[in-house]
Each structure stands twice: as C-alpha cells, then as structure tokens.
Amino acid sequence: MNTDCPECTAIAALVANEGASVTIFCGAADFGGSSSAIGVTDDWTGWEPRTFYGDEVLDCLHKAMAEKKARASPKVRRLAIVAVLDATEGTP
C-alpha cells in the first residue's frame, strides 16, 4: 500500500473487514451540491450500501471513516481501550 496516498490508506481501512467494499462514483454526476461521492458496504452499514458526499473523494472517505468509528460496537471499543491500556502499562 502506498502510505503517501491518504485516499489509499482510508480505503484500506474501510475495506479491512472481509466482504467490505468502497465504490468511488463518477465526479461528473450531480450529487446535490457536492462534487464527489463514495459508496460503502460493510457490517456497520448492515451490508446495505451507504453513500457519503463531499467536495473531494478524501472528504467522503473521512466522513465514512468517522461514521464507521462512531458505529463500532461497544465490545470493539472496550477491546481497543484495553489494548491501549495494556500497551501503556509500565510507562510513566
């Protein structure tokens, strides 16, 4: 993966789950005031396509990543907190 490409990094994060997908829609379409749109399908969308709009594709990806984070299950959030606490154990 090209880490110099923020779009690539965001897409990789959004498709990390098996079966997840990201679709980048044609920029020429009319998106009601936005110039870019993406579609995301994943377990957090209920496996239904969810569309995110923005001025740039990266804006759309950031919106999708924020919603994915917000919809993370409480169990996943607890595991993430425990992992951080474990990693910082013993540090001043």
QUITA-V726796 format. One record per pair of residues at least 4 apart in sequence whose C-alpha atoms are under 8 Angstrom apart, sorted by the first residue. I is the first residue (numbers start at 1). J is the second residue. If there is no record, write none. Layout:
# QUITA-V726796
I,J + I,J
This chain:
# QUITA-V726796
1,8 + 1,9 + 2,8 + 2,9 + 3,8 + 3,9 + 5,9 + 6,10 + 6,58 + 7,11 + 7,57 + 7,58 + 7,61 + 8,12 + 9,13 + 10,14 + 10,61 + 10,62 + 10,65 + 11,15 + 11,22 + 11,61 + 12,16 + 13,65 + 14,20 + 14,21 + 14,22 + 14,40 + 14,64 + 14,65 + 15,19 + 15,20 + 15,21 + 15,22 + 15,42 + 16,20 + 17,42 + 19,42 + 20,40 + 20,41 + 20,42 + 20,43 + 21,39 + 21,40 + 21,41 + 21,42 + 22,38 + 22,39 + 22,40 + 22,41 + 23,38 + 23,39 + 23,40 + 24,37 + 24,38 + 24,39 + 24,57 + 25,29 + 25,36 + 25,37 + 25,38 + 25,39 + 26,36 + 26,37 + 27,35 + 27,36 + 27,37 + 28,35 + 29,35 + 30,34 + 30,35 + 31,35 + 31,36 + 31,37 + 31,53 + 34,53 + 34,54 + 34,55 + 35,53 + 35,54 + 35,55 + 35,56 + 36,53 + 36,54 + 36,55 + 36,56 + 36,57 + 36,60 + 37,51 + 37,52 + 37,53 + 37,54 + 37,57 + 37,60 + 38,51 + 38,52 + 38,53 + 38,57 + 38,60 + 38,61 + 39,49 + 39,50 + 39,51 + 39,52 + 40,45 + 40,49 + 40,50 + 40,51 + 40,52 + 40,64 + 41,45 + 41,46 + 41,47 + 41,48 + 41,49 + 41,50 + 42,46 + 42,47 + 42,48 + 42,49 + 43,47 + 44,68 + 44,71 + 44,72 + 45,49 + 45,50 + 52,60 + 52,61 + 52,63 + 52,64 + 53,59 + 53,60 + 54,58 + 54,59 + 54,60 + 55,59 + 55,60 + 56,60 + 57,61 + 58,62 + 59,63 + 60,64 + 61,65 + 62,66 + 63,67 + 64,68 + 65,69 + 66,70 + 67,71 + 68,72 + 72,76 + 72,77 + 73,77 + 74,78 + 75,79 + 76,80 + 77,81 + 78,82 + 79,83 + 80,84 + 81,85 + 82,86 + 83,87 + 84,88 + 85,89
